Amino acid sequence: MTIFVTNLASQVTEADLINLFEKHGKIRKISIDEITTVEMEGENAEAQEDSAIQALNGVELFGQILLLSRPTGPGPENPKQPEKPEKPKPKKLEEPLLLPVLPSGIILNSTNPI
């Protein structure tokens, strides 16, 4: 499995992440890129990752609060990135919006309502 690590300060290095995560098990891979990921190895890798998430989620590192999560996207064999919430789609009106037609020269304002 994979752990996504987000909200990292720009100065965080691989060594910093190793220091944090090695307390929870053997690290298989750390990738610091657009999306930072950590993978543990061994028979208990998933339990080690759960331990790391529980212990490190919300920890402050270089002034930033770490956010750790599991992938929710395509699956463990191809976790490209954490799934982002979809943008809401524009809603369509059920009925057409009818606006009054005013004779020319009439201006609506708060002191001159129809």
VOSEGU-122126 format. One record per residue (C-alpha): residue number from 0; residue in one letter; x, y, z. Coordinates in steps of 0.5 Angstrom, whole numbers, plus 500, padded with zeros to 3 digits. Last residue first. Layout:
<rs>
<r><resi>NUM</resi><resn>a</resn><u>X</u><v>Y</v><w>Z</w></r>
...
</rs>
This chain:
<rs>
<r><resi>113</resi><resn>i</resn><u>413</u><v>597</v><w>481</w></r>
<r><resi>112</resi><resn>p</resn><u>419</u><v>599</v><w>486</w></r>
<r><resi>111</resi><resn>n</resn><u>421</u><v>606</v><w>486</w></r>
<r><resi>110</resi><resn>t</resn><u>425</u><v>607</v><w>492</w></r>
<r><resi>109</resi><resn>s</resn><u>429</u><v>601</v><w>492</w></r>
<r><resi>108</resi><resn>n</resn><u>431</u><v>602</v><w>484</w></r>
<r><resi>107</resi><resn>l</resn><u>427</u><v>600</v><w>478</w></r>
<r><resi>106</resi><resn>i</resn><u>428</u><v>605</v><w>472</w></r>
<r><resi>105</resi><resn>i</resn><u>422</u><v>606</v><w>467</w></r>
<r><resi>104</resi><resn>g</resn><u>424</u><v>610</v><w>461</w></r>
<r><resi>103</resi><resn>s</resn><u>422</u><v>604</v><w>456</w></r>
<r><resi>102</resi><resn>p</resn><u>416</u><v>600</v><w>459</w></r>
<r><resi>101</resi><resn>l</resn><u>418</u><v>594</v><w>463</w></r>
<r><resi>100</resi><resn>v</resn><u>418</u><v>587</v><w>461</w></r>
<r><resi>99</resi><resn>p</resn><u>418</u><v>583</v><w>467</w></r>
<r><resi>98</resi><resn>l</resn><u>423</u><v>577</v><w>468</w></r>
<r><resi>97</resi><resn>l</resn><u>421</u><v>570</v><w>467</w></r>
<r><resi>96</resi><resn>l</resn><u>427</u><v>565</v><w>469</w></r>
<r><resi>95</resi><resn>p</resn><u>425</u><v>558</v><w>465</w></r>
<r><resi>94</resi><resn>e</resn><u>423</u><v>553</v><w>470</w></r>
<r><resi>93</resi><resn>e</resn><u>427</u><v>547</v><w>473</w></r>
<r><resi>92</resi><resn>l</resn><u>433</u><v>552</v><w>473</w></r>
<r><resi>91</resi><resn>k</resn><u>440</u><v>548</v><w>471</w></r>
<r><resi>90</resi><resn>k</resn><u>445</u><v>547</v><w>477</w></r>
<r><resi>89</resi><resn>p</resn><u>452</u><v>548</v><w>475</w></r>
<r><resi>88</resi><resn>k</resn><u>456</u><v>542</v><w>477</w></r>
<r><resi>87</resi><resn>p</resn><u>460</u><v>542</v><w>483</w></r>
<r><resi>86</resi><resn>k</resn><u>467</u><v>541</v><w>483</w></r>
<r><resi>85</resi><resn>e</resn><u>469</u><v>534</v><w>484</w></r>
<r><resi>84</resi><resn>p</resn><u>473</u><v>532</v><w>491</w></r>
<r><resi>83</resi><resn>k</resn><u>480</u><v>530</v><w>489</w></r>
<r><resi>82</resi><resn>e</resn><u>482</u><v>523</v><w>490</w></r>
<r><resi>81</resi><resn>p</resn><u>489</u><v>522</v><w>492</w></r>
<r><resi>80</resi><resn>q</resn><u>494</u><v>521</v><w>487</w></r>
<r><resi>79</resi><resn>k</resn><u>497</u><v>516</v><w>482</w></r>
<r><resi>78</resi><resn>p</resn><u>496</u><v>510</v><w>486</w></r>
<r><resi>77</resi><resn>n</resn><u>496</u><v>504</v><w>481</w></r>
<r><resi>76</resi><resn>e</resn><u>497</u><v>497</v><w>484</w></r>
<r><resi>75</resi><resn>p</resn><u>494</u><v>500</v><w>490</w></r>
<r><resi>74</resi><resn>g</resn><u>487</u><v>502</v><w>487</w></r>
<r><resi>73</resi><resn>p</resn><u>485</u><v>507</v><w>482</w></r>
<r><resi>72</resi><resn>g</resn><u>484</u><v>513</v><w>487</w></r>
<r><resi>71</resi><resn>t</resn><u>482</u><v>513</v><w>495</w></r>
<r><resi>70</resi><resn>p</resn><u>490</u><v>513</v><w>497</w></r>
<r><resi>69</resi><resn>r</resn><u>491</u><v>512</v><w>504</w></r>
<r><resi>68</resi><resn>s</resn><u>492</u><v>519</v><w>508</w></r>
<r><resi>67</resi><resn>l</resn><u>497</u><v>523</v><w>512</w></r>
<r><resi>66</resi><resn>l</resn><u>497</u><v>531</v><w>513</w></r>
<r><resi>65</resi><resn>l</resn><u>503</u><v>534</v><w>516</w></r>
<r><resi>64</resi><resn>i</resn><u>502</u><v>540</v><w>520</w></r>
<r><resi>63</resi><resn>q</resn><u>507</u><v>546</v><w>517</w></r>
<r><resi>62</resi><resn>g</resn><u>511</u><v>550</v><w>521</w></r>
<r><resi>61</resi><resn>f</resn><u>518</u><v>546</v><w>519</w></r>
<r><resi>60</resi><resn>l</resn><u>514</u><v>539</v><w>521</w></r>
<r><resi>59</resi><resn>e</resn><u>508</u><v>539</v><w>526</w></r>
<r><resi>58</resi><resn>v</resn><u>504</u><v>533</v><w>527</w></r>
<r><resi>57</resi><resn>g</resn><u>497</u><v>532</v><w>525</w></r>
<r><resi>56</resi><resn>n</resn><u>498</u><v>525</v><w>522</w></r>
<r><resi>55</resi><resn>l</resn><u>504</u><v>522</v><w>525</w></r>
<r><resi>54</resi><resn>a</resn><u>502</u><v>517</v><w>530</w></r>
<r><resi>53</resi><resn>q</resn><u>496</u><v>514</v><w>527</w></r>
<r><resi>52</resi><resn>i</resn><u>499</u><v>515</v><w>520</w></r>
<r><resi>51</resi><resn>a</resn><u>505</u><v>511</v><w>522</w></r>
<r><resi>50</resi><resn>s</resn><u>501</u><v>506</v><w>526</w></r>
<r><resi>49</resi><resn>d</resn><u>497</u><v>505</v><w>519</w></r>
<r><resi>48</resi><resn>e</resn><u>503</u><v>504</v><w>515</w></r>
<r><resi>47</resi><resn>q</resn><u>506</u><v>499</v><w>520</w></r>
<r><resi>46</resi><resn>a</resn><u>500</u><v>495</v><w>520</w></r>
<r><resi>45</resi><resn>e</resn><u>500</u><v>495</v><w>512</w></r>
<r><resi>44</resi><resn>a</resn><u>507</u><v>493</v><w>512</w></r>
<r><resi>43</resi><resn>n</resn><u>507</u><v>487</v><w>517</w></r>
<r><resi>42</resi><resn>e</resn><u>509</u><v>482</v><w>512</w></r>
<r><resi>41</resi><resn>g</resn><u>515</u><v>487</v><w>510</w></r>
<r><resi>40</resi><resn>e</resn><u>516</u><v>494</v><w>506</w></r>
<r><resi>39</resi><resn>m</resn><u>513</u><v>501</v><w>508</w></r>
<r><resi>38</resi><resn>e</resn><u>511</u><v>506</v><w>502</w></r>
<r><resi>37</resi><resn>v</resn><u>512</u><v>513</v><w>503</w></r>
<r><resi>36</resi><resn>t</resn><u>509</u><v>518</v><w>498</w></r>
<r><resi>35</resi><resn>t</resn><u>509</u><v>525</v><w>496</w></r>
<r><resi>34</resi><resn>i</resn><u>505</u><v>528</v><w>491</w></r>
<r><resi>33</resi><resn>e</resn><u>508</u><v>533</v><w>486</w></r>
<r><resi>32</resi><resn>d</resn><u>515</u><v>530</v><w>488</w></r>
<r><resi>31</resi><resn>i</resn><u>518</u><v>527</v><w>494</w></r>
<r><resi>30</resi><resn>s</resn><u>518</u><v>519</v><w>493</w></r>
<r><resi>29</resi><resn>i</resn><u>520</u><v>515</v><w>499</w></r>
<r><resi>28</resi><resn>k</resn><u>520</u><v>507</v><w>498</w></r>
<r><resi>27</resi><resn>r</resn><u>521</u><v>501</v><w>502</w></r>
<r><resi>26</resi><resn>i</resn><u>521</u><v>504</v><w>509</w></r>
<r><resi>25</resi><resn>k</resn><u>522</u><v>499</v><w>515</w></r>
<r><resi>24</resi><resn>g</resn><u>517</u><v>500</v><w>521</w></r>
<r><resi>23</resi><resn>h</resn><u>514</u><v>505</v><w>525</w></r>
<r><resi>22</resi><resn>k</resn><u>520</u><v>509</v><w>528</w></r>
<r><resi>21</resi><resn>e</resn><u>523</u><v>509</v><w>520</w></r>
<r><resi>20</resi><resn>f</resn><u>517</u><v>514</v><w>519</w></r>
<r><resi>19</resi><resn>l</resn><u>519</u><v>520</v><w>522</w></r>
<r><resi>18</resi><resn>n</resn><u>527</u><v>520</v><w>521</w></r>
<r><resi>17</resi><resn>i</resn><u>526</u><v>517</v><w>514</w></r>
<r><resi>16</resi><resn>l</resn><u>521</u><v>523</v><w>512</w></r>
<r><resi>15</resi><resn>d</resn><u>527</u><v>528</v><w>515</w></r>
<r><resi>14</resi><resn>a</resn><u>532</u><v>524</v><w>511</w></r>
<r><resi>13</resi><resn>e</resn><u>528</u><v>525</v><w>504</w></r>
<r><resi>12</resi><resn>t</resn><u>528</u><v>533</v><w>505</w></r>
<r><resi>11</resi><resn>v</resn><u>523</u><v>538</v><w>508</w></r>
<r><resi>10</resi><resn>q</resn><u>525</u><v>545</v><w>506</w></r>
<r><resi>9</resi><resn>s</resn><u>518</u><v>546</v><w>502</w></r>
<r><resi>8</resi><resn>a</resn><u>514</u><v>545</v><w>508</w></r>
<r><resi>7</resi><resn>l</resn><u>509</u><v>539</v><w>507</w></r>
<r><resi>6</resi><resn>n</resn><u>502</u><v>540</v><w>507</w></r>
<r><resi>5</resi><resn>t</resn><u>501</u><v>533</v><w>504</w></r>
<r><resi>4</resi><resn>v</resn><u>504</u><v>526</v><w>505</w></r>
<r><resi>3</resi><resn>f</resn><u>500</u><v>520</v><w>501</w></r>
<r><resi>2</resi><resn>i</resn><u>501</u><v>513</v><w>504</w></r>
<r><resi>1</resi><resn>t</resn><u>502</u><v>507</v><w>500</w></r>
<r><resi>0</resi><resn>m</resn><u>500</u><v>500</v><w>500</w></r>
</rs>
